[in-house]
Amino acid sequence: MTELHKIAYCFTLAASCLLLAMLTACTSAVEVPGPISGEPLKHIVFTVRMPNATPHTYGMSEAAENEIRTIDVLVFRVDEDTQAEYFDYRAKGIPTTITPPETTPYNEKSFSVVLQKNDTTDCRLVFLANVEDELETLSPAHGAQKEALLARLLSHNLMVWNVTSGSYKPLPMWGQSAGNLRINDSMKEHGLQGITLLRSVVSIEVYADEPAVIPDFTLTDVYLYNRKVYGRVAPNDLTSGIITDGDGMRVTSPSIPTENMLQPLTVWSGQHYAVPPGDHKLLQTIYTYEAAAVDRGDDFAATCLVVGGTYTPLGVTQYYRLDFEKRNSGGVFEAYRPLLRNHRYKFIIKNVTGDGHNTADSAFYSKKGNLGVEILDWNLADMSNVVVKEMHWLSLNLSTITTGNAGGTFYVGVETSHPAGWTATTSDGWITVDDSHDGYMKIIVGPETVSRTGTISVKAGNMTKNFRVMQNPSS
């Protein structure tokens, strides 16, 4: 670490502690506005839809990733003329014992809330999970404009996200009603079903679990550089590109908080994560906040990973930098990727062809290769490739791959909640599929001069998802 970075890191720690002390001092007298006493009230039962989470033996468990310790409902009244939204009051959701239908494609949870009836004004509801303390600190003012208010609602995590069983830090989540609604007698008691919650954080996983393919490298360490230590709980309505359709809800751009002297957003120094011995992968352990894609050439400002491991030819630990990159079909760099909320990024190390660097910091400052990687970008709220049956789900991050006459090797993310796991098979002799990995399948297609289409059947329990492989020599 350079002296300049050491000074910046110390300043970040000091400023964060000062800000925390200032905010803590302001929370003791907070009074939460709610439905007006004496006014007509409406009891509503609502269900929230959770993102996918896969059971693992370490890291944050499936139940922990989806836990809702608290859920708050913010009611915003909608101006009839301008459609601008203004904060009215906050209400607390209470867990209910109502069981969602077995056909739900995600883990759904039910809550009840008491809202104030209003026959004359439309409103929009915002649902916020696991941010009760942040809301207490924010103390929303009646009449505050929605985007201005939510822009100040921040989640903060300076070091490693606590994923320890029994004391883990629950993930912040956000959702909102699909459109304007009116809380009156015509509104059904169970009228708010399947509200999609998006996690406000990014999940990152690293795999090096093919010893037969990369026999000279054993993964031991992962570092996260240029990580954001503050993140918006709710995305920006105007710039995040929120899309809601039949495939679920997603954002297309990151929502980055405004930076100021007392609230530095980025810590440069690499945050260290140890890989469990003998596992060759790090799953459901790295959680961070959204980050914007930097311009090409601005490498030292990019959020990135550095992986370390024993490189057998040298007999010592070597370090390699991994970037969130977009590459074309020929493997040539095109642009840096943004890190988006509710997405999981899986780095699959495909090969190690030479030595790296002796320290993590020196690897960060170098673009030296010698390590091949594939990145799977997965929106955890995507419904398009999900199969549901028997209260379990099976999900793929893609439905089709297309290749040219040369063929190639491809990686497709696969996750399931079924306790027996998943398998992948094909009857097409020109396709080779390897389903021995925890979290993805490896597909190999040989060269061909004639167009052809094949199918891979991915199964978990009684669930089947057919995956299509297309080879088009003219592409």
C-alpha positions as CSV (number, residue, x, y, z in Angstrom):
1,M,0.0,0.0,0.0
2,T,1.4,3.4,-0.9
3,E,1.8,6.1,1.7
4,L,-0.9,8.1,0.0
5,H,-3.4,5.2,0.2
6,K,-2.5,4.6,3.8
7,I,-3.3,8.3,4.6
8,A,-6.6,8.0,2.7
9,Y,-7.6,4.8,4.4
10,C,-6.9,6.3,7.9
11,F,-9.0,9.3,6.9
12,T,-11.8,7.1,5.8
13,L,-11.8,5.2,9.1
14,A,-11.7,8.4,11.1
15,A,-14.4,10.1,9.1
16,S,-16.7,7.1,9.2
17,C,-16.4,6.9,13.0
18,L,-17.1,10.6,13.4
19,L,-20.1,10.3,11.1
20,L,-21.4,7.3,13.1
21,A,-21.0,9.1,16.4
22,M,-22.9,12.2,15.0
23,L,-25.7,10.0,13.6
24,T,-26.0,8.0,16.8
25,A,-26.4,11.1,18.8
26,C,-29.4,12.1,16.7
27,T,-31.4,9.0,17.0
28,S,-32.6,9.0,20.6
29,A,-35.5,11.4,20.2
30,V,-36.8,10.1,16.8
31,E,-40.6,9.8,16.6
32,V,-41.9,7.6,13.8
33,P,-44.9,9.1,12.0
34,G,-47.7,6.6,11.4
35,P,-51.4,6.5,10.6
36,I,-53.1,9.4,12.2
37,S,-54.8,8.4,15.5
38,G,-58.6,8.5,15.2
39,E,-58.7,8.4,11.4
40,P,-60.3,5.4,9.6
41,L,-57.8,2.6,9.3
42,K,-57.3,-0.3,6.8
43,H,-55.8,-3.6,7.7
44,I,-53.8,-5.1,4.8
45,V,-52.0,-8.4,4.4
46,F,-49.1,-8.3,1.9
47,T,-46.5,-10.9,0.7
48,V,-43.0,-10.1,-0.4
49,R,-41.1,-12.2,-2.9
50,M,-37.5,-13.1,-1.9
51,P,-34.6,-13.5,-4.4
52,N,-33.1,-16.9,-5.0
53,A,-30.7,-18.2,-2.4
54,T,-28.8,-21.5,-2.6
55,P,-28.0,-23.7,0.5
56,H,-24.3,-24.0,1.2
57,T,-22.3,-25.4,4.1
58,Y,-20.5,-22.2,4.8
59,G,-20.8,-18.4,4.3
60,M,-24.3,-16.9,4.7
61,S,-26.9,-19.6,4.7
62,E,-30.0,-19.6,2.4
63,A,-32.2,-18.6,5.4
64,A,-29.9,-15.8,6.4
65,E,-29.7,-14.3,2.9
66,N,-33.5,-14.1,2.9
67,E,-34.2,-13.2,6.5
68,I,-36.5,-10.3,7.2
69,R,-36.0,-9.1,10.8
70,T,-37.9,-5.9,10.3
71,I,-40.0,-4.5,7.4
72,D,-41.2,-1.0,7.2
73,V,-43.8,0.4,4.8
74,L,-43.4,4.0,3.7
75,V,-46.5,5.6,2.3
76,F,-46.1,8.4,-0.3
77,R,-49.0,10.4,-1.5
78,V,-49.1,11.2,-5.2
79,D,-49.7,14.7,-6.5
80,E,-52.7,14.5,-8.9
81,D,-51.3,17.1,-11.3
82,T,-47.6,16.4,-11.3
83,Q,-47.5,12.7,-10.2
84,A,-44.7,13.7,-7.8
85,E,-44.6,11.6,-4.7
86,Y,-44.3,13.0,-1.1
87,F,-43.8,11.2,2.1
88,D,-46.9,10.8,4.3
89,Y,-46.1,8.3,7.1
90,R,-44.4,5.1,8.0
91,A,-46.0,1.9,9.2
92,K,-44.5,-1.3,10.6
93,G,-45.1,-4.7,9.0
94,I,-45.9,-7.6,11.3
95,P,-45.2,-11.2,10.3
96,T,-48.3,-13.4,9.8
97,T,-48.9,-17.1,9.8
98,I,-50.5,-17.1,6.3
99,T,-48.7,-19.6,4.0
100,P,-48.1,-18.5,0.4
101,P,-49.3,-20.9,-2.3
102,E,-46.9,-23.8,-3.3
103,T,-46.7,-22.5,-6.8
104,T,-44.7,-19.4,-5.8
105,P,-41.4,-19.3,-7.7
106,Y,-39.6,-17.8,-4.8
107,N,-39.6,-17.9,-1.1
108,E,-42.5,-15.6,-0.2
109,K,-43.2,-14.2,3.3
110,S,-46.5,-12.7,4.6
111,F,-46.9,-9.6,6.7
112,S,-49.8,-7.4,7.9
113,V,-49.8,-3.7,8.2
114,V,-52.3,-1.1,9.3
115,L,-52.7,1.9,6.9
116,Q,-54.8,5.0,6.9
117,K,-57.8,5.0,4.6
118,N,-57.9,7.8,2.0
119,D,-60.7,8.0,-0.6
120,T,-59.4,11.0,-2.4
121,T,-55.6,10.6,-2.9
122,D,-53.5,8.0,-4.7
123,C,-50.4,6.7,-3.0
124,R,-47.3,4.6,-3.6
125,L,-46.0,2.1,-1.1
126,V,-42.3,1.5,-0.5
127,F,-41.2,-1.6,1.4
128,L,-37.9,-1.6,3.3
129,A,-36.5,-4.7,5.0
130,N,-33.7,-4.8,7.6
131,V,-33.1,-1.1,7.7
132,E,-35.1,-0.1,10.9
133,D,-32.0,1.5,12.5
134,E,-31.2,3.5,9.3
135,L,-34.8,4.8,9.1
136,E,-34.6,5.8,12.8
137,T,-31.5,7.8,12.0
138,L,-33.0,9.3,8.9
139,S,-36.2,10.4,10.6
140,P,-38.3,11.0,7.4
141,A,-40.0,14.4,7.4
142,H,-43.6,14.6,6.4
143,G,-44.0,16.1,2.9
144,A,-40.4,15.1,1.8
145,Q,-40.1,14.4,-1.9
146,K,-39.6,10.7,-2.5
147,E,-36.3,10.6,-4.4
148,A,-34.7,13.3,-2.1
149,L,-35.7,11.3,1.0
150,L,-34.6,7.9,-0.3
151,A,-31.3,9.3,-1.6
152,R,-30.4,9.9,2.1
153,L,-31.3,6.4,3.2
154,L,-28.0,4.6,3.2
155,S,-26.6,1.2,4.4
156,H,-23.1,1.3,5.8
157,N,-20.5,-1.5,6.1
158,L,-16.9,-0.7,6.5
159,M,-15.2,-4.1,6.8
160,V,-16.2,-7.7,5.9
161,W,-19.9,-8.2,5.9
162,N,-20.7,-10.4,8.9
163,V,-21.9,-13.8,7.6
164,T,-21.2,-15.7,10.9
165,S,-24.0,-18.0,11.9
166,G,-25.9,-16.7,14.8
167,S,-24.6,-13.1,14.5
168,Y,-24.8,-12.3,10.8
169,K,-25.8,-8.9,9.5
170,P,-29.1,-9.3,7.5
171,L,-29.1,-7.9,4.0
172,P,-31.0,-4.7,3.3
173,M,-33.8,-5.0,0.7
174,W,-36.2,-2.7,-1.1
175,G,-39.4,-3.0,-3.1
176,Q,-42.4,-0.9,-4.0
177,S,-46.0,-1.2,-5.2
178,A,-46.1,-1.6,-9.0
179,G,-48.2,1.6,-9.5
180,N,-50.4,4.1,-7.7
181,L,-53.2,2.7,-5.5
182,R,-55.9,4.1,-3.2
183,I,-56.3,2.8,0.3
184,N,-60.1,2.6,0.7
185,D,-62.8,0.1,1.3
186,S,-62.6,-1.3,-2.2
187,M,-59.0,-2.4,-1.6
188,K,-58.9,-6.1,-0.8
189,E,-57.5,-7.2,2.5
190,H,-55.1,-9.5,0.6
191,G,-54.6,-7.1,-2.4
192,L,-50.9,-6.7,-2.2
193,Q,-49.3,-10.0,-3.2
194,G,-45.9,-10.9,-4.6
195,I,-44.1,-7.6,-3.9
196,T,-40.6,-8.2,-5.3
197,L,-37.8,-7.3,-2.9
198,L,-34.4,-6.6,-4.4
199,R,-31.3,-6.9,-2.2
200,S,-29.5,-3.6,-1.9
201,V,-26.1,-5.3,-2.1
202,V,-24.0,-7.2,-4.7
203,S,-22.9,-10.8,-4.2
204,I,-19.5,-12.0,-5.5
205,E,-18.3,-15.6,-5.7
206,V,-15.1,-17.2,-6.9
207,Y,-14.6,-20.7,-8.2
208,A,-11.3,-22.6,-8.9
209,D,-12.8,-26.0,-8.4
210,E,-11.4,-27.9,-11.4
211,P,-8.1,-29.3,-10.2
212,A,-7.8,-31.5,-13.3
213,V,-7.8,-28.4,-15.5
214,I,-5.8,-26.1,-13.3
215,P,-3.5,-28.5,-11.4
216,D,-0.8,-26.0,-10.7
217,F,-3.0,-23.5,-8.7
218,T,-4.8,-23.8,-5.3
219,L,-7.0,-20.9,-4.4
220,T,-6.4,-19.6,-0.8
221,D,-7.3,-15.9,-0.7
222,V,-9.6,-13.3,-2.3
223,Y,-9.2,-9.5,-1.9
224,L,-11.8,-6.9,-2.9
225,Y,-10.3,-3.5,-3.9
226,N,-12.0,-0.1,-4.4
227,R,-15.0,-1.3,-2.5
228,K,-18.0,0.9,-1.6
229,V,-18.6,1.2,2.1
230,Y,-22.0,3.0,1.7
231,G,-24.8,2.1,-0.6
232,R,-28.3,3.3,-1.3
233,V,-31.0,1.1,0.2
234,A,-33.5,2.1,-2.6
235,P,-32.4,2.6,-6.2
236,N,-32.8,6.0,-7.9
237,D,-36.2,6.2,-9.5
238,L,-34.8,8.4,-12.2
239,T,-31.5,6.9,-13.2
240,S,-31.4,3.2,-12.2
241,G,-33.5,2.0,-15.0
242,I,-35.9,0.0,-12.9
243,I,-37.7,-2.6,-15.1
244,T,-40.7,-4.6,-13.9
245,D,-42.1,-7.2,-16.3
246,G,-43.1,-10.8,-16.6
247,D,-39.5,-11.9,-15.8
248,G,-39.4,-10.1,-12.5
249,M,-37.8,-6.8,-11.4
250,R,-34.3,-5.5,-12.1
251,V,-32.2,-2.4,-12.3
252,T,-30.0,-1.6,-15.3
253,S,-27.8,1.0,-13.8
254,P,-26.2,1.4,-10.3
255,S,-27.5,4.1,-7.8
256,I,-24.5,5.6,-6.1
257,P,-24.8,7.9,-3.0
258,T,-23.5,11.4,-3.1
259,E,-20.0,11.6,-1.7
260,N,-18.9,14.2,0.8
261,M,-16.1,14.9,3.2
262,L,-17.7,13.1,6.2
263,Q,-19.0,10.2,4.1
264,P,-16.2,8.8,1.8
265,L,-17.8,6.1,-0.3
266,T,-14.8,4.1,-1.5
267,V,-12.0,2.3,0.4
268,W,-9.1,1.4,-1.9
269,S,-7.3,-1.2,0.3
270,G,-8.0,-4.8,-0.5
271,Q,-10.5,-6.4,1.9
272,H,-9.2,-9.9,2.6
273,Y,-11.4,-13.1,2.5
274,A,-9.9,-16.5,3.3
275,V,-11.0,-19.4,1.2
276,P,-12.0,-22.5,3.3
277,P,-9.1,-25.0,3.1
278,G,-9.6,-27.6,0.4
279,D,-12.7,-26.0,-1.0
280,H,-11.2,-24.2,-4.0
281,K,-14.1,-21.7,-4.0
282,L,-15.6,-18.8,-1.9
283,L,-19.4,-18.7,-1.9
284,Q,-22.0,-16.4,-0.2
285,T,-19.3,-14.6,1.7
286,I,-18.5,-11.4,-0.3
287,Y,-21.2,-8.8,-0.1
288,T,-20.7,-5.2,-1.2
289,Y,-22.5,-2.2,-2.5
290,E,-23.2,-1.1,-6.1
291,A,-20.4,0.5,-8.1
292,A,-20.3,2.4,-11.4
293,A,-18.3,1.1,-14.4
294,V,-15.2,3.2,-14.8
295,D,-13.9,4.3,-18.2
296,R,-11.4,2.3,-20.1
297,G,-7.9,3.1,-19.0
298,D,-9.0,4.1,-15.5
299,D,-8.0,0.8,-14.1
300,F,-6.9,1.9,-10.7
301,A,-10.4,3.3,-9.9
302,A,-12.2,0.1,-10.8
303,T,-13.7,-2.2,-8.2
304,C,-11.9,-5.5,-8.7
305,L,-10.7,-8.7,-7.1
306,V,-7.3,-10.0,-6.5
307,V,-7.0,-13.7,-6.0
308,G,-4.1,-15.5,-4.3
309,G,-3.1,-19.1,-4.2
310,T,-0.2,-21.5,-4.3
311,Y,1.3,-21.7,-7.7
312,T,3.0,-25.2,-7.8
313,P,5.9,-24.5,-10.2
314,L,7.2,-21.8,-7.8
315,G,6.0,-23.3,-4.6
316,V,4.8,-20.0,-3.2
317,T,1.6,-17.9,-3.2
318,Q,1.1,-15.8,-6.3
319,Y,-1.6,-13.1,-6.8
320,Y,-3.6,-12.2,-9.9
321,R,-6.1,-9.4,-10.6
322,L,-9.6,-10.1,-11.8
323,D,-11.7,-7.3,-13.2
324,F,-15.5,-7.0,-13.8
325,E,-15.1,-6.9,-17.5
326,K,-17.3,-7.3,-20.6
327,R,-15.5,-9.1,-23.4
328,N,-16.6,-9.8,-27.0
329,S,-17.0,-13.3,-28.4
330,G,-13.3,-13.3,-29.2
331,G,-12.3,-12.6,-25.6
332,V,-11.2,-9.0,-26.3
333,F,-11.9,-6.4,-23.6
334,E,-14.8,-4.1,-24.4
335,A,-15.7,-2.2,-21.2
336,Y,-15.9,-2.5,-17.4
337,R,-19.1,-3.7,-15.9
338,P,-21.1,-1.8,-13.3
339,L,-21.9,-3.8,-10.1
340,L,-25.7,-3.9,-9.8
341,R,-27.8,-4.6,-6.7
342,N,-29.4,-8.0,-6.4
343,H,-26.9,-9.5,-8.8
344,R,-24.5,-12.3,-8.2
345,Y,-21.2,-12.2,-10.0
346,K,-19.5,-15.6,-10.3
347,F,-15.8,-15.6,-11.3
348,I,-14.8,-19.0,-12.7
349,I,-11.0,-19.5,-13.0
350,K,-10.5,-21.5,-16.1
351,N,-6.7,-21.7,-16.3
352,V,-3.5,-20.5,-14.7
353,T,-0.7,-20.3,-17.3
354,G,2.1,-18.6,-15.4
355,D,3.3,-16.8,-12.3
356,G,1.6,-13.8,-10.9
357,H,2.8,-11.3,-8.3
358,N,4.3,-11.6,-4.9
359,T,1.8,-9.3,-3.1
360,A,-1.9,-8.5,-3.6
361,D,-1.2,-4.8,-3.9
362,S,1.3,-5.3,-6.7
363,A,-1.2,-7.5,-8.5
364,F,-3.8,-4.7,-8.2
365,Y,-1.4,-2.3,-9.9
366,S,-0.7,-4.7,-12.8
367,K,-2.8,-5.9,-15.7
368,K,-0.5,-8.9,-16.2
369,G,-2.5,-11.9,-17.3
370,N,-1.6,-15.6,-16.9
371,L,-5.0,-16.3,-15.4
372,G,-8.1,-17.0,-17.5
373,V,-11.5,-16.3,-16.0
374,E,-15.2,-16.4,-17.0
375,I,-17.7,-14.1,-15.3
376,L,-21.4,-15.1,-14.9
377,D,-23.7,-12.1,-14.2
378,W,-26.9,-13.2,-12.5
379,N,-29.9,-11.1,-11.7
380,L,-31.4,-12.9,-8.7
381,A,-34.9,-11.7,-9.3
382,D,-35.1,-13.0,-12.9
383,M,-38.1,-15.2,-13.4
384,S,-37.4,-16.2,-17.0
385,N,-35.3,-19.2,-16.3
386,V,-36.8,-20.5,-13.0
387,V,-38.7,-23.8,-12.6
388,V,-40.8,-24.4,-9.4
389,K,-42.2,-27.6,-8.0
390,E,-42.7,-29.2,-4.6
391,M,-41.8,-26.0,-2.8
392,H,-38.3,-26.0,-4.5
393,W,-36.9,-24.0,-7.4
394,L,-34.3,-24.6,-10.1
395,S,-32.7,-21.6,-11.8
396,L,-30.3,-21.0,-14.7
397,N,-28.7,-17.6,-15.5
398,L,-29.2,-18.3,-19.3
399,S,-31.6,-20.3,-21.5
400,T,-29.5,-20.5,-24.7
401,I,-25.9,-20.3,-25.9
402,T,-25.0,-19.7,-29.6
403,T,-21.5,-20.4,-31.0
404,G,-19.8,-20.3,-34.4
405,N,-18.1,-23.0,-36.4
406,A,-15.1,-23.2,-34.0
407,G,-17.3,-24.2,-31.0
408,G,-15.8,-23.6,-27.6
409,T,-16.1,-23.9,-23.8
410,F,-19.0,-22.2,-22.0
411,Y,-20.1,-21.8,-18.4
412,V,-23.8,-21.5,-17.3
413,G,-24.9,-20.8,-13.8
414,V,-27.1,-23.3,-12.1
415,E,-28.7,-23.1,-8.6
416,T,-31.4,-25.0,-6.8
417,S,-33.0,-25.2,-3.4
418,H,-33.6,-28.9,-3.8
419,P,-31.6,-30.9,-1.1
420,A,-30.6,-33.5,-3.6
421,G,-28.9,-30.9,-5.8
422,W,-29.0,-30.9,-9.6
423,T,-27.7,-32.9,-12.6
424,A,-27.3,-32.0,-16.3
425,T,-27.3,-34.5,-19.2
426,T,-27.6,-34.5,-23.0
427,S,-28.3,-37.0,-25.7
428,D,-26.5,-35.0,-28.3
429,G,-23.1,-36.5,-28.9
430,W,-21.5,-33.3,-30.1
431,I,-22.1,-31.6,-26.7
432,T,-20.1,-32.4,-23.6
433,V,-21.6,-31.2,-20.3
434,D,-19.9,-31.3,-16.9
435,D,-22.3,-31.0,-14.0
436,S,-19.7,-31.7,-11.2
437,H,-19.5,-28.1,-10.0
438,D,-21.3,-26.3,-7.2
439,G,-23.0,-23.4,-9.0
440,Y,-22.4,-23.9,-12.7
441,M,-22.2,-26.4,-15.6
442,K,-19.4,-26.5,-18.1
443,I,-20.3,-27.1,-21.7
444,I,-17.9,-28.0,-24.5
445,V,-18.9,-27.8,-28.2
446,G,-16.6,-29.1,-30.9
447,P,-16.0,-27.5,-34.3
448,E,-18.6,-27.9,-37.1
449,T,-19.4,-26.5,-40.6
450,V,-23.1,-27.3,-40.5
451,S,-25.7,-25.6,-38.3
452,R,-27.1,-27.7,-35.5
453,T,-29.1,-27.4,-32.3
454,G,-29.0,-29.5,-29.2
455,T,-30.5,-29.7,-25.8
456,I,-29.2,-30.1,-22.2
457,S,-31.7,-31.3,-19.6
458,V,-31.0,-29.8,-16.2
459,K,-32.9,-31.6,-13.4
460,A,-33.4,-31.2,-9.7
461,G,-35.9,-33.5,-8.0
462,N,-39.0,-33.5,-10.3
463,M,-38.0,-30.2,-11.9
464,T,-36.5,-30.1,-15.4
465,K,-35.2,-27.1,-17.3
466,N,-34.1,-27.6,-20.9
467,F,-31.2,-25.6,-22.1
468,R,-30.6,-25.0,-25.8
469,V,-27.2,-25.1,-27.5
470,M,-27.1,-23.6,-31.1
471,Q,-24.1,-23.8,-33.4
472,N,-24.3,-21.6,-36.4
473,P,-21.1,-21.6,-38.5
474,S,-22.0,-18.3,-40.2
475,S,-22.1,-16.4,-36.9
